[in-house]
Amino acid sequence: QVQLAESGGNSVQAGGSLRLSCEVSGWTDQSYCMGWFRQAPGKEREGVAAIDHDGRPTYADSVKGRFTISSDNAPSGNAQNTLYLQMSSLRPEDTAMYYCAADPWYGGSCSRGPVPEENEYNYWGQGTQVTVSS
């Protein structure tokens, strides 16, 4: 059974940094896409970044140059994997609940184009809160 569990959310001041982690267990597909989403109060959930099974990333324009997605198991191979989101130069508008997501991905890389949309993932974590104060 695939399970995702986020951690690392916290309250920080603008300009600060945080590193989010997502423990992924039970994963067996060697071709996959994993990503981070966020949802602010009253807003729709939006894709932030994604990474394919070879470690290639893609980012939303709003976080390019400030956020870095990585995985400690790319290229793929193990059922246990950890996904990270290093966030720097944080802004108040980055305040949101952050979620990690994963799905098998065949037929090419998920990171060659825009960040994949929410409906392309079937596995989700419960979220971790990030609050950035000005």
N, CA, C and O atoms as a DFTB+ gen file, in Angstrom:
536 C
 N C O
     1  1       0.852      -1.192       0.000
     2  2       0.000       0.000       0.000
     3  2       0.885       1.239       0.000
     4  3       1.777       1.371       0.839
     5  1       0.640       2.141      -0.937
     6  2       1.431       3.370      -1.030
     7  2       0.956       4.365       0.020
     8  3      -0.241       4.611       0.171
     9  1       1.910       4.926       0.734
    10  2       1.596       5.962       1.711
    11  2       2.575       7.112       1.560
    12  3       3.762       6.896       1.314
    13  1       2.080       8.331       1.706
    14  2       2.896       9.530       1.652
    15  2       2.673      10.317       2.945
    16  3       1.540      10.469       3.401
    17  1       3.755      10.809       3.523
    18  2       3.648      11.556       4.776
    19  2       4.584      12.749       4.738
    20  3       5.802      12.583       4.673
    21  1       4.024      13.958       4.777
    22  2       4.812      15.186       4.749
    23  2       5.240      15.586       6.149
    24  3       4.611      15.231       7.146
    25  1       6.332      16.339       6.191
    26  2       6.790      16.941       7.446
    27  2       7.632      18.157       7.106
    28  3       8.013      18.350       5.951
    29  1       7.921      18.966       8.093
    30  2       8.811      20.098       7.911
    31  2       8.131      21.445       7.847
    32  3       8.806      22.474       7.824
    33  1       6.797      21.466       7.819
    34  2       6.115      22.741       7.794
    35  2       6.335      23.517       9.085
    36  3       6.531      22.934      10.152
    37  1       6.300      24.845       8.971
    38  2       6.566      25.675      10.144
    39  2       6.175      27.118       9.837
    40  3       5.748      27.439       8.728
    41  1       6.328      27.969      10.829
    42  2       6.109      29.391      10.653
    43  2       7.460      30.075      10.565
    44  3       8.322      29.873      11.420
    45  1       7.645      30.885       9.528
    46  2       8.911      31.588       9.328
    47  2       8.634      33.021       8.905
    48  3       7.523      33.356       8.495
    49  1       9.648      33.858       9.008
    50  2       9.533      35.224       8.535
    51  2       9.888      35.294       7.048
    52  3      10.609      34.447       6.520
    53  1       9.368      36.313       6.404
    54  2       9.674      36.519       4.993
    55  2      11.184      36.577       4.787
    56  3      11.917      37.181       5.569
    57  1      11.621      35.934       3.718
    58  2      13.045      35.844       3.432
    59  2      13.702      34.594       3.989
    60  3      14.844      34.281       3.651
    61  1      12.988      33.889       4.831
    62  2      13.539      32.691       5.445
    63  2      13.440      31.475       4.547
    64  3      12.986      31.548       3.406
    65  1      13.883      30.345       5.104
    66  2      13.923      29.090       4.354
    67  2      13.285      27.964       5.156
    68  3      13.261      27.990       6.387
    69  1      12.775      26.987       4.441
    70  2      12.245      25.771       5.038
    71  2      12.528      24.609       4.101
    72  3      12.642      24.788       2.889
    73  1      12.640      23.423       4.673
    74  2      12.774      22.218       3.873
    75  2      11.658      21.255       4.243
    76  3      11.565      20.798       5.382
    77  1      10.821      20.958       3.272
    78  2       9.754      20.000       3.472
    79  2      10.227      18.615       3.034
    80  3      10.999      18.475       2.085
    81  1       9.750      17.607       3.741
    82  2      10.059      16.223       3.389
    83  2       8.769      15.453       3.190
    84  3       7.741      15.775       3.787
    85  1       8.827      14.442       2.353
    86  2       7.690      13.568       2.114
    87  2       8.208      12.135       2.058
    88  3       8.892      11.744       1.112
    89  1       7.875      11.369       3.074
    90  2       8.261       9.964       3.108
    91  2       7.272       9.159       2.277
    92  3       6.068       9.182       2.531
    93  1       7.788       8.455       1.291
    94  2       6.959       7.639       0.411
    95  2       7.277       6.171       0.680
    96  3       8.427       5.746       0.563
    97  1       6.271       5.413       1.035
    98  2       6.478       3.989       1.308
    99  2       5.560       3.144       0.448
   100  3       4.485       3.590       0.047
   101  1       5.986       1.923       0.168
   102  2       5.158       0.997      -0.597
   103  2       5.181       1.215      -2.089
   104  3       4.382       0.628      -2.818
   105  1       6.096       2.061      -2.556
   106  2       6.110       2.372      -3.994
   107  2       6.846       1.280      -4.740
   108  3       7.909       0.843      -4.300
   109  1       6.287       0.818      -5.893
   110  2       6.915      -0.245      -6.662
   111  2       7.152       0.119      -8.120
   112  3       7.919      -0.569      -8.793
   113  1       6.533       1.158      -8.629
   114  2       6.716       1.517     -10.031
   115  2       8.063       2.181     -10.247
   116  3       8.437       3.081      -9.495
   117  1       8.792       1.754     -11.257
   118  2      10.094       2.341     -11.528
   119  2       9.998       3.593     -12.382
   120  3      10.966       4.345     -12.489
   121  1       8.859       3.822     -12.980
   122  2       8.642       5.052     -13.732
   123  2       7.546       5.828     -13.024
   124  3       6.433       5.330     -12.859
   125  1       7.862       7.048     -12.606
   126  2       6.887       7.773     -11.795
   127  2       7.084       9.273     -11.912
   128  3       8.071       9.761     -12.463
   129  1       6.119       9.974     -11.377
   130  2       6.209      11.413     -11.187
   131  2       5.806      11.698      -9.755
   132  3       4.820      11.155      -9.257
   133  1       6.565      12.543      -9.100
   134  2       6.236      12.966      -7.744
   135  2       6.285      14.474      -7.694
   136  3       7.105      15.101      -8.365
   137  1       5.417      15.047      -6.907
   138  2       5.348      16.494      -6.921
   139  2       4.872      17.095      -5.627
   140  3       4.452      16.398      -4.703
   141  1       4.951      18.404      -5.584
   142  2       4.450      19.199      -4.460
   143  2       3.365      20.148      -4.951
   144  3       3.480      20.773      -6.005
   145  1       2.310      20.233      -4.151
   146  2       1.220      21.164      -4.384
   147  2       1.037      22.014      -3.136
   148  3       1.544      21.687      -2.063
   149  1       0.310      23.099      -3.294
   150  2      -0.038      23.909      -2.133
   151  2      -1.443      24.481      -2.306
   152  3      -1.931      24.686      -3.418
   153  1      -2.068      24.729      -1.160
   154  2      -3.404      25.299      -1.174
   155  2      -3.524      26.332      -0.067
   156  3      -3.428      26.015       1.119
   157  1      -3.736      27.569      -0.481
   158  2      -3.943      28.655       0.467
   159  2      -5.431      28.760       0.778
   160  3      -6.255      28.325      -0.027
   161  1      -5.793      29.326       1.924
   162  2      -7.206      29.463       2.280
   163  2      -7.984      30.201       1.193
   164  3      -7.579      31.272       0.743
   165  1      -9.101      29.616       0.782
   166  2      -9.948      30.249      -0.211
   167  2      -9.467      30.134      -1.636
   168  3     -10.071      30.701      -2.547
   169  1      -8.375      29.399      -1.841
   170  2      -7.831      29.257      -3.186
   171  2      -7.779      27.793      -3.594
   172  3      -7.839      26.896      -2.752
   173  1      -7.667      27.564      -4.894
   174  2      -7.544      26.207      -5.399
   175  2      -6.133      25.674      -5.157
   176  3      -5.173      26.431      -5.017
   177  1      -6.045      24.365      -5.114
   178  2      -4.727      23.747      -4.958
   179  2      -3.953      23.932      -6.254
   180  3      -4.491      23.745      -7.345
   181  1      -2.668      24.306      -6.120
   182  2      -1.853      24.568      -7.297
   183  2      -0.568      23.757      -7.245
   184  3      -0.012      23.518      -6.173
   185  1      -0.110      23.342      -8.400
   186  2       1.136      22.615      -8.484
   187  2       2.313      23.548      -8.290
   188  3       2.332      24.653      -8.832
   189  1       3.288      23.111      -7.526
   190  2       4.470      23.907      -7.228
   191  2       5.677      23.375      -7.986
   192  3       6.402      24.138      -8.624
   193  1       5.890      22.074      -7.916
   194  2       7.051      21.456      -8.557
   195  2       6.785      19.978      -8.749
   196  3       5.921      19.398      -8.092
   197  1       7.532      19.376      -9.654
   198  2       7.434      17.939      -9.887
   199  2       8.807      17.415     -10.271
   200  3       9.664      18.160     -10.744
   201  1       9.000      16.119     -10.057
   202  2      10.274      15.484     -10.399
   203  2       9.982      14.104     -10.959
   204  3       9.111      13.390     -10.462
   205  1      10.725      13.732     -12.004
   206  2      10.470      12.413     -12.578
   207  2      11.414      11.370     -11.974
   208  3      12.217      11.685     -11.097
   209  1      11.310      10.130     -12.449
   210  2      12.074       9.035     -11.851
   211  2      13.567       9.161     -12.119
   212  3      14.362       8.463     -11.489
   213  1      13.965      10.032     -13.036
   214  2      15.384      10.272     -13.296
   215  2      15.899      11.527     -12.609
   216  3      17.037      11.942     -12.830
   217  1      15.064      12.123     -11.784
   218  2      15.491      13.277     -11.019
   219  2      15.391      14.604     -11.741
   220  3      15.959      15.595     -11.281
   221  1      14.686      14.651     -12.855
   222  2      14.550      15.901     -13.595
   223  2      13.352      16.679     -13.052
   224  3      12.258      16.130     -12.915
   225  1      13.566      17.969     -12.742
   226  2      12.506      18.758     -12.121
   227  2      11.791      19.697     -13.093
   228  3      12.284      20.000     -14.179
   229  1      10.636      20.135     -12.669
   230  2       9.943      21.235     -13.316
   231  2       9.268      22.050     -12.230
   232  3       8.907      21.514     -11.183
   233  1       9.091      23.374     -12.477
   234  2       8.589      24.269     -11.440
   235  2       7.506      25.200     -11.980
   236  3       7.474      25.533     -13.165
   237  1       6.643      25.599     -11.092
   238  2       5.715      26.676     -11.408
   239  2       6.500      27.982     -11.472
   240  3       7.496      28.151     -10.768
   241  1       6.048      28.897     -12.314
   242  2       6.761      30.163     -12.474
   243  2       6.890      30.926     -11.150
   244  3       7.873      31.631     -10.923
   245  1       5.900      30.777     -10.296
   246  2       5.874      31.540      -9.049
   247  2       6.982      31.137      -8.074
   248  3       7.276      31.875      -7.133
   249  1       7.594      29.977      -8.290
   250  2       8.606      29.514      -7.342
   251  2       9.961      29.267      -7.989
   252  3      10.914      28.903      -7.300
   253  1      10.064      29.456      -9.291
   254  2      11.337      29.230      -9.972
   255  2      12.430      30.102      -9.383
   256  3      12.238      31.294      -9.142
   257  1      13.583      29.482      -9.156
   258  2      14.704      30.206      -8.583
   259  2      14.671      30.295      -7.074
   260  3      15.658      30.707      -6.466
   261  1      13.562      29.921      -6.448
   262  2      13.455      29.977      -4.983
   263  2      13.260      28.596      -4.363
   264  3      13.727      28.348      -3.252
   265  1      12.586      27.707      -5.060
   266  2      12.295      26.368      -4.547
   267  2      13.082      25.338      -5.348
   268  3      13.331      25.508      -6.542
   269  1      13.466      24.268      -4.663
   270  2      14.157      23.161      -5.318
   271  2      13.545      21.853      -4.869
   272  3      13.454      21.573      -3.674
   273  1      13.127      21.051      -5.838
   274  2      12.575      19.731      -5.546
   275  2      13.665      18.696      -5.769
   276  3      14.453      18.806      -6.708
   277  1      13.706      17.703      -4.914
   278  2      14.693      16.648      -5.067
   279  2      14.149      15.363      -4.479
   280  3      13.155      15.358      -3.753
   281  1      14.818      14.282      -4.808
   282  2      14.444      12.966      -4.301
   283  2      15.708      12.201      -4.002
   284  3      16.697      12.318      -4.725
   285  1      15.683      11.425      -2.954
   286  2      16.892      10.676      -2.616
   287  2      16.903       9.311      -3.270
   288  3      17.747       8.474      -2.949
   289  1      15.971       9.073      -4.189
   290  2      15.907       7.773      -4.828
   291  2      15.676       7.903      -6.326
   292  3      14.901       7.136      -6.897
   293  1      16.320       8.840      -6.958
   294  2      16.201       8.996      -8.408
   295  2      17.583       8.779      -8.999
   296  3      18.495       9.494      -8.581
   297  1      17.827       7.876      -9.916
   298  2      16.854       7.008     -10.565
   299  2      16.169       6.056      -9.590
   300  3      16.682       5.792      -8.503
   301  1      15.037       5.558      -9.978
   302  2      14.183       4.761      -9.110
   303  2      14.783       3.391      -8.860
   304  3      15.726       2.979      -9.535
   305  1      14.249       2.718      -7.922
   306  2      14.720       1.375      -7.624
   307  2      14.151       0.794      -6.357
   308  3      13.899      -0.409      -6.296
   309  1      13.940       1.613      -5.334
   310  2      13.477       1.092      -4.054
   311  2      12.040       1.479      -3.782
   312  3      11.518       2.444      -4.339
   313  1      11.421       0.714      -2.922
   314  2      10.046       1.014      -2.547
   315  2       9.982       2.201      -1.603
   316  3       8.956       2.875      -1.512
   317  1      11.088       2.458      -0.893
   318  2      11.122       3.579       0.043
   319  2      11.801       4.757      -0.644
   320  3      12.859       4.617      -1.257
   321  1      11.174       5.909      -0.526
   322  2      11.711       7.085      -1.191
   323  2      11.375       8.288      -0.341
   324  3      10.388       8.273       0.394
   325  1      12.171       9.318      -0.427
   326  2      11.875      10.561       0.251
   327  2      11.948      11.691      -0.750
   328  3      12.925      11.826      -1.486
   329  1      10.922      12.486      -0.770
   330  2      10.825      13.642      -1.641
   331  2      11.031      14.887      -0.804
   332  3      10.539      14.968       0.321
   333  1      11.756      15.864      -1.343
   334  2      12.045      17.089      -0.609
   335  2      11.602      18.313      -1.406
   336  3      11.505      18.290      -2.633
   337  1      11.341      19.376      -0.662
   338  2      11.133      20.678      -1.274
   339  2      11.896      21.696      -0.439
   340  3      11.471      22.049       0.661
   341  1      13.015      22.162      -0.958
   342  2      13.793      23.208      -0.305
   343  2      13.238      24.551      -0.743
   344  3      13.227      24.868      -1.933
   345  1      12.781      25.332       0.209
   346  2      12.161      26.614      -0.089
   347  2      13.005      27.735       0.502
   348  3      13.312      27.732       1.694
   349  1      13.374      28.689      -0.337
   350  2      14.178      29.820       0.105
   351  2      13.500      31.111      -0.312
   352  3      12.574      31.116      -1.124
   353  1      13.979      32.207       0.262
   354  2      13.412      33.529      -0.042
   355  2      11.891      33.499       0.058
   356  3      11.188      33.979      -0.832
   357  1      11.401      32.936       1.140
   358  2       9.963      32.763       1.297
   359  2       9.243      34.097       1.401
   360  3       9.764      35.069       1.947
   361  1       8.030      34.117       0.860
   362  2       7.201      35.320       0.837
   363  2       5.885      35.021       1.547
   364  3       5.495      33.858       1.653
   365  1       5.203      36.039       2.030
   366  2       3.893      35.797       2.662
   367  2       2.929      35.049       1.744
   368  3       2.108      34.263       2.216
   369  1       3.024      35.287       0.445
   370  2       2.116      34.601      -0.494
   371  2       2.444      33.119      -0.666
   372  3       1.704      32.398      -1.336
   373  1       3.542      32.659      -0.072
   374  2       3.839      31.223      -0.075
   375  2       3.096      30.492       1.049
   376  3       3.134      29.264       1.128
   377  1       2.433      31.240       1.901
   378  2       1.678      30.637       2.990
   379  2       0.585      29.730       2.441
   380  3      -0.251      30.158       1.645
   381  1       0.600      28.471       2.876
   382  2      -0.361      27.491       2.362
   383  2      -0.141      26.160       3.072
   384  3       0.844      25.964       3.784
   385  1      -1.089      25.257       2.856
   386  2      -0.876      23.862       3.200
   387  2      -0.180      23.225       2.004
   388  3      -0.630      23.350       0.865
   389  1       0.920      22.544       2.281
   390  2       1.700      21.923       1.217
   391  2       1.490      20.418       1.237
   392  3       1.541      19.780       2.288
   393  1       1.251      19.862       0.048
   394  2       0.978      18.442      -0.107
   395  2       1.980      17.820      -1.072
   396  3       2.382      18.451      -2.050
   397  1       2.379      16.587      -0.796
   398  2       3.134      15.842      -1.789
   399  2       2.209      14.848      -2.469
   400  3       1.208      14.414      -1.897
   401  1       2.555      14.497      -3.689
   402  2       1.727      13.608      -4.493
   403  2       2.621      12.739      -5.368
   404  3       3.759      13.093      -5.673
   405  1       2.077      11.595      -5.763
   406  2       2.852      10.670      -6.593
   407  2       1.926       9.866      -7.477
   408  3       0.762       9.649      -7.141
   409  1       2.452       9.421      -8.620
   410  2       1.698       8.550      -9.498
   411  2       2.650       7.860     -10.468
   412  3       3.681       8.433     -10.822
   413  1       2.335       6.657     -10.902
   414  2       3.117       6.039     -11.965
   415  2       3.048       6.908     -13.218
   416  3       2.026       7.537     -13.493
   417  1       4.126       6.935     -13.960
   418  2       4.165       7.801     -15.144
   419  2       4.940       7.078     -16.229
   420  3       6.147       6.871     -16.108
   421  1       4.248       6.697     -17.283
   422  2       4.872       5.990     -18.383
   423  2       4.697       6.789     -19.672
   424  3       3.789       7.612     -19.785
   425  1       5.561       6.542     -20.625
   426  2       5.439       7.231     -21.894
   427  2       6.178       8.551     -21.934
   428  3       5.837       9.425     -22.730
   429  1       7.194       8.715     -21.083
   430  2       7.959       9.950     -21.124
   431  2       8.074      10.568     -19.745
   432  3       7.567      10.028     -18.762
   433  1       8.739      11.692     -19.686
   434  2       8.966      12.377     -18.407
   435  2       7.847      13.355     -18.111
   436  3       7.312      14.007     -19.008
   437  1       7.507      13.445     -16.839
   438  2       6.480      14.410     -16.420
   439  2       7.060      15.809     -16.274
   440  3       6.318      16.770     -16.071
   441  1       8.387      15.929     -16.376
   442  2       9.002      17.215     -16.098
   443  2       9.479      17.940     -17.344
   444  3      10.237      18.904     -17.240
   445  1       9.053      17.499     -18.515
   446  2       9.464      18.177     -19.744
   447  2       8.619      19.400     -20.032
   448  3       9.005      20.241     -20.843
   449  1       7.484      19.511     -19.387
   450  2       6.585      20.621     -19.644
   451  2       6.180      21.275     -18.342
   452  3       6.925      21.231     -17.362
   453  1       5.007      21.881     -18.322
   454  2       4.517      22.508     -17.086
   455  2       4.326      21.477     -15.969
   456  3       4.283      20.271     -16.212
   457  1       4.215      21.976     -14.767
   458  2       3.962      21.102     -13.631
   459  2       2.653      20.331     -13.874
   460  3       1.639      20.937     -14.219
   461  1       2.669      19.015     -13.699
   462  2       1.440      18.240     -13.891
   463  2       0.313      18.724     -12.984
   464  3       0.550      19.225     -11.885
   465  1      -0.891      18.566     -13.457
   466  2      -2.038      19.045     -12.715
   467  2      -2.464      18.044     -11.645
   468  3      -2.059      16.881     -11.638
   469  1      -3.294      18.549     -10.749
   470  2      -3.743      17.774      -9.595
   471  2      -4.367      16.447     -10.003
   472  3      -4.116      15.431      -9.354
   473  1      -5.165      16.429     -11.049
   474  2      -5.894      15.216     -11.422
   475  2      -5.009      14.139     -12.042
   476  3      -5.494      13.063     -12.389
   477  1      -3.713      14.423     -12.182
   478  2      -2.798      13.430     -12.731
   479  2      -2.142      12.584     -11.649
   480  3      -1.357      11.684     -11.946
   481  1      -2.465      12.876     -10.401
   482  2      -1.893      12.125      -9.281
   483  2      -3.002      11.381      -8.533
   484  3      -4.091      11.912      -8.317
   485  1      -2.701      10.158      -8.150
   486  2      -3.671       9.374      -7.380
   487  2      -3.266       9.192      -5.920
   488  3      -4.092       8.797      -5.097
   489  1      -2.022       9.473      -5.592
   490  2      -1.549       9.257      -4.230
   491  2      -1.153      10.588      -3.620
   492  3      -0.412      11.371      -4.214
   493  1      -1.664      10.827      -2.421
   494  2      -1.481      12.121      -1.758
   495  2      -1.149      11.941      -0.288
   496  3      -1.562      10.978       0.357
   497  1      -0.384      12.908       0.221
   498  2      -0.163      12.974       1.656
   499  2      -1.235      13.838       2.308
   500  3      -2.134      14.346       1.637
   501  1      -1.127      13.997       3.622
   502  2      -2.132      14.737       4.390
   503  2      -1.841      16.230       4.455
   504  3      -2.720      17.016       4.808
   505  1      -0.629      16.627       4.123
   506  2      -0.292      18.045       4.102
   507  2       0.499      18.498       5.307
   508  3       0.430      17.898       6.379
   509  1       1.254      19.571       5.114
   510  2       2.002      20.205       6.182
   511  2       1.902      21.716       5.987
   512  3       2.035      22.207       4.867
   513  1       1.666      22.452       7.073
   514  2       1.367      23.879       6.980
   515  2       2.643      24.714       6.961
   516  3       3.547      24.530       7.776
   517  1       2.684      25.635       6.007
   518  2       3.769      26.618       5.932
   519  2       3.140      27.998       6.072
   520  3       2.224      28.354       5.331
   521  1       3.642      28.767       7.031
   522  2       3.143      30.124       7.255
   523  2       4.322      31.086       7.204
   524  3       5.300      30.929       7.934
   525  1       4.216      32.079       6.336
   526  2       5.283      33.059       6.170
   527  2       4.745      34.418       6.584
   528  3       3.775      34.911       6.009
   529  1       5.368      35.016       7.569
   530  2       4.929      36.314       8.065
   531  2       5.822      37.422       7.523
   532  3       7.011      37.217       7.281
   533  1       5.233      38.596       7.336
   534  2       5.984      39.734       6.783
   535  2       6.665      40.528       7.868
   536  3       7.338      41.517       7.580
